[in-house]
Amino acid sequence: MSKRYDVWQSSIDCIFNVETLPDIRKNTFHATLDADLLGSMMLARTNSTHQFWERSSHTIAADGMDHYILQLYYSGGVTSDYGKDGQEIAPDGLLFQDLSQTTKATTSDFDNLVFVIPRPLLEDRLTLPEDHNMRFLSPRDPMVRVVANLMRSLKANASALKTEHAHVLENSFADMLAACLNSAYGETSDTTNKRQNIEVMTMIRRYFRENFSRPDLTPERAARELGISRSKLYQLLEEHGGVYRYTRDLRLRRAKQLLSTTTKRPRSLYDVALECGFSSDTSFIRAFRETFDMTPGDFRRNQQTALKNSNGADGEGRDTRYEKWLHSL
């Protein structure tokens, strides 16, 4: 049983750090996984035992994944103190996660369906794309029920779908999921207040996405060019750690994309730093290390190693298509 757990742990650490109780690990652990690709999405049905799940800042940097995850539980469930609109999944409810953000959760023995969705497919369809990490979606919402039924149907038919069908369906699914998330109202005063500023926040998000690489970008300049007060800008970005952190996170996300790109002559860290809006490679390395507990050079080497491993021998006769798919998404 312990060896089974070790194999599972090495497989799932593409996304999460997992642990379980010593007795389960030694005596009763089991896990099965059945995955399919649907266009740019991956659908996986997983059956396993009670586990503790964590996605830390170090994991986020180490795997380089910048995706969303949507979960539907056939049996068992998940709880999290990080949850929005609840802390425990309801039968036929959904859990939405943002892999660019940290989280912790606990599952009972479970049988679930997981969709891994690339950020570009969904992000621009969401009104507040950073607002939904660990959002528990209630089956009382008819849109949640529609999306859950669509998930079941897509998984049941995934292996028989042609490529042209898959690309149409992935966009239809993204539209449905976005409609579901955009109408999800939280129950806290903070969430309610934030949603009253949706149009302004959308404008702010677009502005920073277009201007984060400018080294002269400051809160004062941003507020002036957006036509809002500096205090309003600080208020709306407070949930994201403030203006400087929001800008830094956008720059680091772009830096990870550049560092993950395979070329014969990789860019220097100095060039990456300047392209992402950092004033120097020193400030870039410091920000990267403070956020992800590793240097940009370490991250690039990890990505190169993962790529080599995904293209190399499977080893020990184990089916590693799941890990390869994850690294290639």
SERO-4910 file (N, C-alpha, C, O; in steps of 0.05 Angstrom, whole numbers):
BEGIN
 pado doro    nc1    nc2    nc3   cac1   cac2   cac3    cc1    cc2    cc3    oc1    oc2    oc3
  Met    A     17    -24      0      0      0      0     17     25      0     11     45    -14
  Ser    A     39     24     16     56     47     17     68     54    -10     71     77    -17
  Lys    A     76     33    -25     87     38    -52     66     50    -70     72     67    -87
  Arg    A     40     40    -68     19     52    -83     17     82    -78     14     98    -96
  Tyr    A     18     89    -53     16    117    -45     39    133    -57     35    156    -66
  Asp    A     63    122    -56     87    136    -67     84    142    -96     91    163   -106
  Val    A     73    122   -111     68    126   -140     47    148   -144     51    165   -162
  Trp    A     26    147   -129      5    167   -131     16    195   -125     10    214   -139
  Gln    A     31    197   -104     42    222    -95     60    234   -116     59    258   -122
  Ser    A     77    218   -129     94    228   -150     79    236   -175     88    253   -190
  Ser    A     55    224   -179     38    231   -201     24    257   -197     24    275   -214
  Ile    A     12    261   -174     -5    284   -168     11    309   -161      0    331   -161
  Asp    A     37    305   -155     52    329   -147     57    348   -171     70    368   -167
  Cys    A     47    340   -195     47    359   -217     30    384   -210     34    405   -221
  Ile    A     11    380   -191     -7    402   -184     -7    407   -154     -6    430   -145
  Phe    A     -9    386   -138    -13    389   -109      7    373    -93     18    353   -102
  Asn    A     13    384    -69     26    368    -49      4    353    -33    -14    365    -24
  Val    A      7    326    -31    -14    311    -18     -2    295      5     21    287      4
  Glu    A    -18    291     25    -11    273     48    -36    259     57    -59    267     51
  Thr    A    -32    237     71    -55    223     83    -46    212    110    -23    215    118
  Leu    A    -65    200    124    -59    189    151    -40    165    148    -43    150    129
  Pro    A    -22    161    167     -3    139    166    -16    112    162     -6     95    147
  Asp    A    -39    107    176    -52     81    174    -63     76    146    -61     54    135
  Ile    A    -75     97    134    -85     95    107    -62     90     87    -63     73     70
  Arg    A    -41    105     91    -17    102     73     -6     74     74      2     63     54
  Lys    A     -6     62     97      6     36    101    -13     13     93     -4     -7     82
  Asn    A    -39     16     98    -57     -7     96    -80     -5     76    -86    -26     64
  Thr    A    -91     18     72   -116     19     56   -115     38     32   -136     41     19
  Phe    A    -93     50     27    -92     70      5    -98     57    -22    -87     36    -28
  His    A   -114     71    -38   -118     63    -66   -124     88    -82   -133    108    -71
  Ala    A   -119     87   -108   -125    109   -126   -127    100   -154   -110     84   -163
  Thr    A   -147    108   -168   -149    103   -197   -155    129   -211   -167    147   -200
  Leu    A   -145    132   -236   -148    157   -251   -153    150   -280   -138    135   -292
  Asp    A   -174    162   -291   -181    158   -319   -183    185   -332   -202    200   -327
  Ala    A   -164    192   -350   -162    219   -361   -166    219   -391   -158    201   -405
  Asp    A   -178    241   -401   -182    246   -429   -175    275   -435   -177    292   -418
  Leu    A   -167    280   -460   -163    307   -469   -187    315   -486   -196    300   -503
  Leu    A   -196    340   -481   -218    352   -497   -208    379   -507   -210    399   -492
  Gly    A   -197    380   -531   -184    404   -540   -161    411   -522   -143    395   -518
  Ser    A   -162    435   -510   -141    444   -492   -147    438   -463   -131    444   -445
  Met    A   -170    425   -457   -177    417   -430   -170    388   -425   -169    372   -443
  Met    A   -166    382   -399   -163    354   -392   -185    347   -372   -191    362   -353
  Leu    A   -197    323   -376   -219    313   -359   -208    288   -345   -199    270   -359
  Ala    A   -210    287   -319   -200    263   -305   -219    255   -283   -228    271   -267
  Arg    A   -227    229   -284   -243    218   -262   -224    204   -243   -208    187   -251
  Thr    A   -226    211   -218   -208    201   -197   -223    188   -174   -243    199   -165
  Asn    A   -213    166   -166   -225    152   -143   -202    146   -123   -182    133   -130
  Ser    A   -204    156    -98   -183    152    -79   -192    155    -51   -216    158    -46
  Thr    A   -174    155    -32   -180    155     -3   -176    183      8   -167    202     -6
  His    A   -183    186     33   -179    211     48   -151    222     45   -131    207     47
  Gln    A   -149    248     39   -123    261     35   -124    291     43   -145    303     43
  Phe    A   -101    301     50    -97    330     54    -83    341     29    -63    330     20
  Trp    A    -93    363     18    -83    375     -6    -73    403     -1    -86    418     13
  Glu    A    -51    410    -13    -41    437    -11    -28    446    -37    -14    430    -50
  Arg    A    -33    471    -44    -19    483    -66     -5    508    -55    -18    528    -49
  Ser    A     21    506    -52     37    528    -39     49    546    -61     48    539    -84
  Ser    A     60    568    -52     73    586    -71     97    572    -84    103    577   -107
  His    A    111    555    -69    133    540    -80    124    521   -102    137    518   -123
  Thr    A    102    507    -97     90    489   -117     82    504   -142     87    495   -164
  Ile    A     70    528   -138     61    544   -161     85    551   -179     83    550   -204
  Ala    A    107    557   -167    131    564   -182    144    539   -194    153    539   -217
  Ala    A    144    517   -179    158    493   -188    145    481   -212    159    471   -230
  Asp    A    118    480   -213    105    466   -236     99    485   -259     94    475   -282
  Gly    A     98    511   -254     93    530   -276     65    529   -287     60    542   -308
  Met    A     46    515   -275     19    513   -285      3    538   -278      4    547   -255
  Asp    A    -12    547   -297    -28    572   -294    -55    566   -305    -64    577   -325
  His    A    -70    548   -291    -95    538   -301   -117    541   -280   -111    548   -257
  Tyr    A   -141    536   -288   -163    533   -269   -171    503   -267   -166    487   -285
  Ile    A   -183    496   -244   -193    469   -240   -222    470   -231   -229    487   -214
  Leu    A   -238    453   -242   -266    451   -234   -271    422   -226   -265    404   -240
  Gln    A   -283    419   -202   -287    392   -191   -317    387   -186   -332    404   -177
  Leu    A   -325    362   -193   -352    352   -188   -349    325   -173   -334    308   -183
  Tyr    A   -362    322   -150   -359    297   -135   -383    279   -139   -406    286   -134
  Tyr    A   -377    254   -148   -397    234   -149   -403    223   -122   -426    217   -115
  Ser    A   -382    220   -105   -386    211    -78   -363    223    -61   -342    231    -73
  Gly    A   -366    224    -35   -346    237    -18   -348    267    -21   -367    277    -32
  Gly    A   -327    281    -12   -329    310    -13   -302    322     -5   -283    309      0
  Val    A   -303    349     -5   -279    365      1   -287    388     20   -309    399     17
  Thr    A   -270    395     38   -274    418     56   -249    435     55   -227    425     50
  Ser    A   -252    461     60   -229    479     60   -236    504     76   -258    516     73
  Asp    A   -218    513     93   -221    538    107   -217    562     88   -223    584     95
  Tyr    A   -206    556     64   -201    577     44   -226    582     27   -225    599      9
  Gly    A   -248    567     32   -271    568     14   -285    594     13   -286    609     32
  Lys    A   -296    600    -11   -314    623    -15   -342    613    -20   -346    593    -34
  Asp    A   -362    626     -8   -390    618     -9   -394    590      3   -412    576     -5
  Gly    A   -377    584     23   -380    558     37   -352    546     41   -332    555     31
  Gln    A   -352    525     57   -327    511     63   -329    481     58   -309    466     62
  Glu    A   -352    472     48   -355    443     43   -373    440     18   -393    454     15
  Ile    A   -365    422      1   -380    418    -24   -406    403    -18   -407    384     -3
  Ala    A   -428    412    -31   -454    400    -28   -457    378    -50   -445    381    -71
  Pro    A   -474    358    -46   -479    339    -67   -488    353    -93   -506    369    -92
  Asp    A   -475    346   -115   -480    358   -141   -471    387   -143   -476    400   -163
  Gly    A   -456    397   -123   -444    423   -124   -417    422   -138   -408    400   -145
  Leu    A   -405    445   -143   -379    446   -157   -359    462   -140   -367    479   -124
  Leu    A   -334    456   -144   -312    471   -131   -294    481   -153   -284    466   -170
  Phe    A   -289    508   -153   -272    520   -174   -247    530   -160   -248    543   -139
  Gln    A   -224    524   -172   -198    532   -162   -181    546   -183   -183    540   -207
  Asp    A   -165    564   -174   -146    579   -191   -118    570   -183   -109    575   -161
  Leu    A   -104    556   -201    -78    544   -195    -56    565   -192    -34    558   -185
  Ser    A    -62    590   -198    -42    611   -193    -44    622   -164    -28    639   -156
  Gln    A    -62    611   -148    -66    620   -121    -63    596   -101    -69    574   -108
  Thr    A    -53    602    -78    -48    581    -58    -74    572    -45    -94    586    -45
  Thr    A    -74    547    -35    -98    537    -21    -91    512     -5    -69    500     -9
  Lys    A   -108    504     12   -107    479     27   -135    467     28   -155    482     30
  Ala    A   -137    441     27   -164    428     28   -160    399     39   -138    389     39
  Thr    A   -183    387     47   -183    360     56   -205    345     42   -228    355     40
  Thr    A   -199    321     32   -220    304     20   -225    280     37   -206    269     49
  Ser    A   -250    270     37   -256    244     48   -250    223     26   -239    231      5
  Asp    A   -256    198     31   -255    179      9   -273    190    -13   -296    198     -7
  Phe    A   -264    190    -38   -279    205    -58   -278    192    -85   -260    176    -91
  Asp    A   -297    200   -102   -299    193   -130   -307    219   -143   -330    228   -140
  Asn    A   -289    231   -159   -295    258   -170   -287    260   -199   -273    244   -210
  Leu    A   -296    282   -211   -290    289   -238   -276    316   -237   -286    335   -226
  Val    A   -252    318   -249   -236    342   -249   -231    352   -277   -223    337   -295
  Phe    A   -237    377   -282   -231    390   -308   -208    409   -303   -209    426   -286
  Val    A   -186    406   -319   -164    425   -318   -167    443   -343   -167    433   -366
  Ile    A   -170    469   -338   -178    488   -359   -156    509   -361   -150    522   -342
  Pro    A   -144    512   -385   -123    533   -388   -134    561   -384   -156    567   -392
  Arg    A   -118    577   -371   -127    604   -365   -137    620   -389   -158    633   -388
  Pro    A   -122    620   -412   -132    636   -435   -160    628   -445   -174    645   -457
  Leu    A   -168    603   -441   -194    595   -450   -216    608   -434   -238    612   -445
  Leu    A   -211    614   -409   -233    623   -391   -229    651   -381   -249    665   -376
  Glu    A   -205    660   -377   -200    685   -362   -215    709   -374   -228    724   -359
  Asp    A   -213    713   -400   -226    737   -412   -256    735   -412   -270    755   -417
  Arg    A   -267    711   -406   -296    709   -404   -306    715   -376   -330    719   -372
  Leu    A   -288    717   -357   -296    722   -329   -295    752   -323   -276    766   -331
  Thr    A   -315    761   -309   -315    789   -301   -294    795   -280   -280    816   -282
  Leu    A   -290    777   -261   -270    780   -240   -253    754   -239   -258    737   -222
  Pro    A   -234    751   -257   -220    725   -259   -203    718   -235   -198    694   -231
  Glu    A   -195    737   -218   -180    730   -195   -197    726   -170   -186    721   -148
  Asp    A   -223    726   -173   -242    727   -150   -252    700   -142   -268    698   -123
  His    A   -245    678   -156   -260    654   -153   -244    630   -141   -255    608   -140
  Asn    A   -220    634   -133   -205    612   -122   -219    599    -98   -226    614    -79
  Met    A   -223    573    -98   -236    558    -77   -265    567    -74   -275    569    -51
  Arg    A   -279    573    -96   -307    580    -95   -324    555    -96   -323    540   -115
  Phe    A   -340    551    -75   -359    529    -73   -385    538    -86   -397    558    -77
  Leu    A   -393    525   -107   -417    532   -122   -440    514   -115   -438    489   -117
  Ser    A   -462    525   -106   -485    510    -96   -502    499   -118   -507    512   -138
  Pro    A   -512    474   -115   -530    462   -134   -557    475   -134   -574    469   -151
  Arg    A   -562    493   -115   -588    508   -116   -588    527   -140   -610    535   -149
  Asp    A   -565    534   -149   -563    552   -173   -568    535   -198   -553    515   -202
  Pro    A   -587    541   -214   -593    525   -238   -569    524   -257   -565    504   -271
  Met    A   -553    545   -259   -530    545   -276   -509    525   -267   -495    513   -283
  Val    A   -507    521   -241   -489    501   -230   -498    473   -238   -482    457   -246
  Arg    A   -524    469   -237   -534    442   -245   -530    437   -274   -523    415   -282
  Val    A   -533    458   -291   -529    455   -320   -499    448   -325   -494    430   -341
  Val    A   -481    463   -312   -452    458   -317   -445    430   -307   -429    416   -320
  Ala    A   -455    422   -284   -449    395   -273   -459    373   -292   -444    354   -297
  Asn    A   -483    376   -303   -493    356   -322   -476    356   -348   -471    335   -360
  Leu    A   -467    380   -356   -450    381   -380   -423    367   -375   -412    354   -393
  Met    A   -412    371   -351   -387    357   -344   -390    327   -346   -372    314   -358
  Arg    A   -412    316   -335   -416    287   -337   -418    278   -366   -406    258   -373
  Ser    A   -432    293   -382   -436    286   -410   -410    287   -425   -404    269   -441
  Leu    A   -394    308   -421   -369    310   -435   -350    288   -428   -336    277   -446
  Lys    A   -349    280   -403   -331    258   -395   -340    232   -407   -324    216   -415
  Ala    A   -366    228   -407   -377    203   -417   -372    199   -447   -369    177   -457
  Asn    A   -369    222   -462   -366    220   -491   -339    229   -500   -334    230   -525
  Ala    A   -321    236   -482   -295    248   -490   -279    231   -508   -268    240   -528
  Ser    A   -278    205   -503   -260    187   -519   -271    184   -547   -255    175   -565
  Ala    A   -296    190   -552   -307    186   -579   -309    211   -595   -316    211   -619
  Leu    A   -302    234   -583   -304    260   -597   -281    264   -617   -259    257   -611
  Lys    A   -288    275   -640   -267    283   -659   -255    310   -652   -267    325   -636
  Thr    A   -232    315   -663   -217    340   -656   -234    364   -661   -235    383   -644
  Glu    A   -248    365   -684   -263    389   -690   -287    393   -671   -295    415   -665
  His    A   -298    370   -661   -320    372   -642   -309    382   -615   -321    398   -601
  Ala    A   -285    372   -608   -273    379   -582   -269    409   -579   -275    421   -559
  His    A   -259    422   -601   -253    451   -599   -279    467   -597   -280    487   -584
  Val    A   -300    458   -610   -326    472   -608   -337    469   -580   -346    488   -568
  Leu    A   -335    444   -569   -346    439   -543   -331    452   -520   -343    461   -501
  Glu    A   -304    455   -523   -289    468   -502   -297    497   -500   -298    508   -478
  Asn    A   -302    510   -522   -310    538   -521   -338    541   -511   -344    560   -496
  Ser    A   -356    522   -518   -383    523   -507   -383    519   -477   -398    532   -462
  Phe    A   -366    500   -468   -364    495   -439   -353    519   -425   -362    526   -403
  Ala    A   -333    532   -436   -321    556   -424   -342    578   -421   -343    592   -401
  Asp    A   -359    582   -442   -380    602   -441   -400    596   -418   -408    613   -403
  Met    A   -407    570   -416   -427    562   -395   -415    566   -367   -428    576   -349
  Leu    A   -390    558   -364   -377    560   -338   -373    590   -330   -378    597   -307
  Ala    A   -366    606   -349   -362    635   -344   -389    647   -335   -390    663   -317
  Ala    A   -411    640   -349   -437    650   -341   -444    642   -313   -456    658   -298
  Cys    A   -437    618   -306   -442    607   -279   -426    623   -258   -437    631   -238
  Leu    A   -400    627   -263   -383    641   -244   -390    671   -242   -389    683   -221
  Asn    A   -396    683   -265   -402    712   -265   -427    718   -250   -431    741   -241
  Ser    A   -445    698   -247   -470    703   -232   -468    693   -203   -488    694   -189
  Ala    A   -445    683   -195   -442    672   -168   -438    695   -148   -417    709   -149
  Tyr    A   -457    699   -132   -456    720   -112   -447    709    -85   -458    689    -75
  Gly    A   -427    722    -74   -418    714    -47   -436    724    -26   -455    740    -31
  Glu    A   -431    715     -1   -448    722     21   -435    741     41   -447    749     61
  Thr    A   -410    750     35   -397    768     53   -400    797     44   -404    802     21
  Ser    A   -397    815     63   -399    843     56   -376    851     37   -380    868     20
  Asp    A   -353    839     41   -330    846     23   -336    838     -6   -331    854    -24
  Thr    A   -347    814     -9   -353    805    -37   -375    822    -49   -374    830    -72
  Thr    A   -396    828    -33   -418    844    -43   -408    872    -51   -416    882    -72
  Asn    A   -391    884    -34   -380    910    -40   -364    910    -66   -365    928    -82
  Lys    A   -348    888    -69   -330    886    -92   -347    884   -118   -340    895   -138
  Arg    A   -369    869   -116   -385    865   -140   -400    890   -148   -409    892   -171
  Gln    A   -403    908   -129   -415    934   -136   -396    951   -153   -404    971   -165
  Asn    A   -371    943   -154   -350    958   -169   -340    942   -193   -318    945   -201
  Ile    A   -357    924   -203   -349    906   -225   -338    921   -249   -317    914   -259
  Glu    A   -352    941   -258   -344    955   -282   -317    969   -278   -300    968   -296
  Val    A   -313    981   -255   -288    995   -249   -266    975   -247   -244    979   -257
  Met    A   -271    952   -233   -250    932   -230   -242    919   -257   -219    913   -261
  Thr    A   -262    916   -274   -256    905   -301   -237    924   -316   -219    916   -330
  Met    A   -243    950   -314   -226    971   -326   -198    971   -315   -178    973   -329
  Ile    A   -196    968   -288   -170    967   -275   -154    943   -284   -130    944   -290
  Arg    A   -167    920   -284   -154    895   -293   -143    897   -321   -120    890   -326
  Arg    A   -159    908   -339   -151    911   -367   -127    930   -369   -108    925   -384
  Tyr    A   -128    952   -354   -106    971   -354    -80    959   -345    -59    963   -358
  Phe    A    -81    944   -323    -56    933   -313    -45    910   -330    -21    907   -333
  Arg    A    -63    895   -343    -54    875   -361    -40    887   -385    -21    875   -396
  Glu    A    -48    911   -394    -36    924   -417    -11    940   -410      5    946   -427
  Asn    A     -8    947   -384     13    965   -376     33    955   -355     51    969   -347
  Phe    A     30    930   -346     47    921   -324     77    920   -331     93    922   -313
  Ser    A     83    919   -357    111    917   -365    125    944   -366    149    946   -371
  Arg    A    110    966   -361    122    992   -360    137    996   -334    125    995   -313
  Pro    A    163   1001   -335    178   1004   -310    171   1029   -295    176   1031   -271
  Asp    A    158   1049   -308    150   1074   -294    121   1072   -284    110   1093   -276
  Leu    A    109   1048   -284     82   1046   -274     81   1049   -244     94   1033   -229
  Thr    A     66   1068   -234     63   1073   -205     34   1075   -199     17   1079   -217
  Pro    A     26   1073   -174     -3   1076   -166    -13   1103   -174    -36   1106   -183
  Glu    A      3   1124   -172     -5   1151   -179    -11   1153   -209    -31   1164   -217
  Arg    A      7   1142   -225      3   1143   -254    -21   1127   -262    -37   1136   -278
  Ala    A    -24   1103   -250    -46   1086   -257    -73   1100   -250    -91   1100   -266
  Ala    A    -75   1111   -226   -100   1124   -218   -106   1147   -236   -129   1151   -244
  Arg    A    -86   1163   -243    -90   1186   -261   -100   1177   -288   -119   1189   -299
  Glu    A    -87   1157   -300    -94   1148   -327   -121   1133   -327   -134   1132   -348
  Leu    A   -128   1121   -304   -154   1108   -302   -177   1127   -296   -200   1121   -300
  Gly    A   -170   1151   -287   -190   1171   -280   -204   1165   -254   -228   1173   -251
  Ile    A   -190   1152   -235   -202   1148   -209   -182   1158   -188   -159   1163   -194
  Ser    A   -191   1160   -163   -174   1169   -142   -154   1147   -134   -160   1123   -137
  Arg    A   -132   1155   -123   -112   1135   -114   -124   1117    -91   -119   1093    -90
  Ser    A   -140   1130    -74   -151   1114    -52   -171   1093    -62   -173   1071    -51
  Lys    A   -186   1100    -83   -204   1081    -95   -189   1058   -108   -197   1035   -105
  Leu    A   -167   1064   -121   -150   1043   -133   -139   1024   -111   -140   1000   -114
  Tyr    A   -129   1036    -89   -119   1019    -67   -141   1002    -55   -137    979    -49
  Gln    A   -165   1014    -52   -188    999    -41   -195    975    -58   -199    953    -47
  Leu    A   -196    978    -84   -205    957   -101   -184    935   -104   -191    912   -110
  Leu    A   -159    942   -101   -138    922   -104   -128    911    -77   -109    896    -76
  Glu    A   -141    920    -55   -132    911    -29   -134    881    -26   -116    869    -14
  Glu    A   -155    869    -37   -158    840    -35   -136    825    -49   -130    802    -42
  His    A   -123    838    -68   -102    825    -84    -74    832    -72    -54    828    -86
  Gly    A    -74    844    -48    -48    850    -35    -39    878    -41    -17    886    -33
  Gly    A    -55    895    -54    -47    922    -60    -38    925    -88    -34    906   -103
  Val    A    -33    951    -95    -26    957   -123      1    945   -130      4    933   -152
  Tyr    A     21    948   -113     48    939   -120     48    908   -123     60    898   -141
  Arg    A     34    894   -104     34    865   -106     19    856   -131     27    837   -144
  Tyr    A     -3    869   -137    -19    862   -161     -1    865   -186     -1    847   -203
  Thr    A     13    887   -188     31    892   -211     53    871   -211     60    860   -232
  Arg    A     65    866   -188     87    847   -186     78    819   -195     92    805   -209
  Asp    A     54    811   -186     44    784   -193     39    782   -223     45    760   -235
  Leu    A     30    803   -236     26    802   -265     53    799   -279     56    785   -299
  Arg    A     73    814   -269    100    813   -281    112    785   -277    125    774   -295
  Leu    A    108    773   -253    120    747   -248    105    725   -265    118    706   -273
  Arg    A     79    728   -269     65    709   -286     76    710   -314     80    689   -327
  Arg    A     81    734   -325     93    736   -351    121    725   -351    130    712   -371
  Ala    A    136    730   -330    164    720   -329    164    689   -330    181    677   -343
  Lys    A    145    676   -316    144    647   -316    139    637   -344    149    616   -353
  Gln    A    122    651   -359    116    643   -387    142    644   -404    148    626   -419
  Leu    A    157    666   -400    181    670   -416    202    649   -408    217    638   -425
  Leu    A    204    643   -382    224    624   -372    217    596   -380    235    578   -381
  Ser    A    192    591   -386    183    564   -394    187    559   -424    185    536   -432
  Thr    A    191    580   -439    194    578   -468    220    564   -475    241    572   -466
  Thr    A    218    543   -492    242    528   -500    254    540   -525    241    540   -546
  Thr    A    278    549   -523    293    559   -547    322    550   -545    331    542   -524
  Lys    A    335    550   -568    363    542   -568    381    561   -551    400    553   -539
  Arg    A    374    587   -552    389    606   -537    369    621   -518    357    641   -525
  Pro    A    366    610   -493    347    622   -474    354    652   -468    378    659   -469
  Arg    A    334    667   -464    339    695   -457    353    697   -430    351    680   -413
  Ser    A    369    718   -428    382    723   -402    361    732   -382    340    743   -389
  Leu    A    367    729   -356    349    738   -336    346    768   -337    324    779   -330
  Tyr    A    366    782   -345    365    811   -348    344    819   -369    328    837   -364
  Asp    A    345    805   -392    325    811   -413    297    805   -404    278    820   -410
  Val    A    293    782   -390    267    775   -380    257    796   -361    234    804   -361
  Ala    A    275    804   -343    268    824   -323    258    850   -336    237    861   -328
  Leu    A    272    860   -355    265    885   -368    239    882   -384    222    900   -384
  Glu    A    235    859   -398    211    855   -413    186    855   -395    164    862   -403
  Cys    A    190    846   -370    167    843   -352    163    868   -335    145    869   -318
  Gly    A    180    889   -338    176    914   -324    192    917   -299    189    938   -285
  Phe    A    210    899   -293    228    902   -269    251    921   -277    259    922   -300
  Ser    A    260    936   -257    281    955   -262    308    943   -266    326    955   -279
  Ser    A    312    918   -256    338    905   -259    334    875   -255    313    866   -245
  Asp    A    354    859   -262    352    831   -257    354    825   -227    343    804   -218
  Thr    A    367    842   -212    369    838   -183    341    840   -170    334    824   -154
  Ser    A    326    861   -178    299    865   -166    281    842   -175    263    833   -160
  Phe    A    285    833   -200    269    811   -210    274    785   -195    256    771   -186
  Ile    A    300    778   -191    307    754   -176    297    755   -148    287    735   -137
  Arg    A    299    779   -135    290    781   -108    260    777   -106    251    763    -88
  Ala    A    245    790   -124    216    787   -123    207    758   -128    189    748   -116
  Phe    A    221    745   -147    214    717   -154    220    699   -130    204    682   -123
  Arg    A    243    703   -117    250    686    -94    231    690    -71    223    671    -57
  Glu    A    224    715    -65    206    722    -43    178    710    -48    165    701    -29
  Thr    A    170    708    -73    143    698    -79    142    668    -80    124    655    -70
  Phe    A    162    656    -93    161    627    -99    182    610    -84    183    586    -88
  Asp    A    199    623    -68    220    608    -53    239    594    -71    249    572    -64
  Met    A    244    605    -94    265    594   -112    272    617   -131    258    636   -134
  Thr    A    296    614   -144    304    635   -162    293    630   -190    284    607   -196
  Pro    A    292    650   -208    283    645   -235    300    624   -249    290    609   -265
  Gly    A    326    623   -243    343    603   -255    335    575   -246    335    556   -263
  Asp    A    328    572   -220    318    546   -211    293    538   -225    289    515   -233
  Phe    A    275    557   -228    250    552   -242    254    542   -270    242    523   -279
  Arg    A    272    556   -285    277    548   -313    289    520   -314    282    505   -332
  Arg    A    307    514   -296    319    487   -296    298    466   -290    298    444   -302
  Asn    A    280    472   -271    258    453   -265    240    448   -290    232    425   -295
  Gln    A    235    469   -305    218    466   -329    232    450   -350    220    433   -363
  Gln    A    258    454   -353    273    438   -372    275    409   -364    273    391   -381
  Thr    A    278    404   -338    278    376   -328    252    362   -332    250    339   -341
  Ala    A    230    377   -326    203    365   -330    198    359   -359    186    338   -365
  Leu    A    207    376   -377    204    371   -406    220    347   -415    209    330   -430
  Lys    A    244    344   -405    260    321   -412    248    295   -402    247    275   -416
  Asn    A    238    296   -377    225    272   -365    200    264   -380    195    241   -384
  Ser    A    184    285   -390    160    278   -404    165    267   -431    149    252   -442
  Asn    A    189    273   -442    196    262   -468    213    237   -467    219    224   -487
  Gly    A    221    230   -442    239    207   -438    224    181   -433    200    180   -438
  Ala    A    238    162   -423    226    136   -417    207    138   -393    211    154   -375
  Asp    A    186    122   -394    166    122   -373    177    111   -347    171    121   -325
  Gly    A    193     90   -349    205     79   -325    186     61   -310    163     67   -307
  Glu    A    196     38   -302    182     19   -284    156     10   -296    139     -1   -282
  Gly    A    152     13   -323    128      4   -336    103     19   -328     81      9   -333
  Arg    A    106     42   -315     83     57   -305     72     75   -327     87     88   -341
  Asp    A     45     77   -328     32     95   -348     35    124   -338     22    131   -318
  Thr    A     50    140   -352     54    168   -343     42    188   -362     50    211   -363
  Arg    A     22    179   -378      9    198   -397     -4    221   -382     -3    244   -392
  Tyr    A    -15    216   -358    -28    237   -343     -8    260   -337    -14    283   -341
  Glu    A     16    252   -326     35    273   -319     45    287   -345     48    312   -344
  Lys    A     48    273   -367     57    285   -392     36    305   -402     43    327   -410
  Trp    A     11    297   -400    -10    315   -409    -10    341   -392    -12    363   -403
  Leu    A     -7    338   -366     -7    361   -348     15    380   -355     12    404   -357
  His    A     39    368   -359     62    385   -365     60    399   -393     72    419   -398
  Ser    A     44    387   -411     41    398   -437     18    417   -441     15    430   -461
  Leu    A      0    419   -421    -24    436   -423    -16    465   -425    -34    482   -427
***
